[in-house]
Amino acid sequence: MKNNTKLALGVSLFALIGIPLIFLFVSLITENWKFLIFSIFPAFLAGFTGLMATLKQMKKERIYN
């Protein structure tokens, strides 16, 4: 089975950076900063966990190739 680590890396970075940016724009438009505040922790948790797992898998693939 082929591991698609580049896609996983992109998704992890989107969760880490893109989701808070989307909620930043929503907060700027609505002037309700709770959107941004409540999105930071889940986005960081999902993005950082995915990023660590992806980097570990990329390191394994580099060692075995």
N, C-alpha and C positions, 0 to 999 in steps of 0.2 A: 504494500500500500504506500502510495506516494504522499509524503507530508508536504503540505504547501505552507512553508514557513514565511514566505514573503507576504502572503495574504494575511497570515496570522499577525505578523509584525505591523502591517498597515491597519488592521482592525484594532489592535492594541493601542497604537498611537492615536487613532481616531477617538477611542474611548477615553484616553488620557488627556488629549488636547482638544479634540473637536467638540465633544459633548459640552464641556464647560464654556467653550466659545459660543455655541448655539444658545445656551442659557444666558450668557452674558448679553447677547443681542436681544433676547426676549426681555431680560430685565431692563435693559436700556429703553426699549420701546414702551413697556408697560409701567416702568418706574416702580416695580415691585421686586425688590432685591432678594426676596425669599426664594425665587426661582433659582438664582445663582447659588445662594448659600446651601440650599438643600440638594443641589446637583453635584457639588464639589466632592464630597466624601464618596458617594457611590461610583462616580466616574473615576476617581483616583483608585479606589479599591479594584474595580474591574480592569482598568487599564494597566495598573502596575502588576497585578497578578498575571494577566495575559502576557505582558511584556517579559516578565521574569521566566515564565514557562517557555515562551518563544525563544528567548536568547539561550536558554539551557538546551533546547532542542537543536538550535542552529550550531551551538558549540559541539554537541554530540555528532551531528552530521559532518562537521568539518574534521573532527578527529577520525571518523571512520572512512572518510573519502580520501 
